[in-house]
Amino acid sequence: MSNQKRTTLALAAALAGSIVVAGAPAAHAEVVDVNYQCVTPIGPKGAVSPIDIKGVKSGDGYKLTMSFQKGVSSSPVELGKGAMNPSAVIELGGAEQGKVQVNGPANSEAIPANTPIKISDLSGTYTPKKSGKVTFTAGVLTIKALGTTTTCTPKNSPGPSLELDVQGAGGSSGGGSADGGSTGGASTGGSTGGASGGGELPRTGPLDSAVALGTLGGTVLLTGAAGVLWLTRRGQRSAG
């Protein structure tokens, strides 16, 4: 085989490898409808709310944000500014089992009586202890207002709103469980008691994922180029 044909085949293989690597997603997210059934001081209430969970790399862990697109309960009396405090848990699955506590600020405006209670974005911190794909699913929502507590539980077995490919402290794969000891106030967000994460991972946004995947693709391409150089030099030595 001529040196030119060897060079062409090596470049084609390198480019193919780059394309395969670039097609592997680091995260997957989708909005999931959650059927919340609530136990309130005045009786049962419920509603379906689309739930969105996002994860952004922050230090050794991820900042999680849980967003409600619709209200899930109401109050028979007006809730004044700052009277309502929401919190929830996010259920972990896949490579790691456990819960992450997420909290939100009190309502910034008064909520009229008998109108859906708009839940502000809830946030907390997840620090992976194991490596692998971890799913994040909406769990129990708690609303505290005027000295009362309303508990809303998902009843339709919702699927995960987010999946991340994470790196734990030890870099080992396999199942595990997250500590339940989350800490944090209503405005600062909670943090899991897991060990510190390993190497830096990309944020879950499309730009950061593209940069990370492009780097991996570039590594494959450089490896292919090195192979081309070796084949060319070997062909020249054989011809000599």
Summary of the structure (lengths in Angstrom):
residues: 240
radius of gyration: 24.7
end to end distance: 15.6
largest distance: 93.4
contacts: 778
relative contact order: 0.23
helix: 22%
strand: 40%
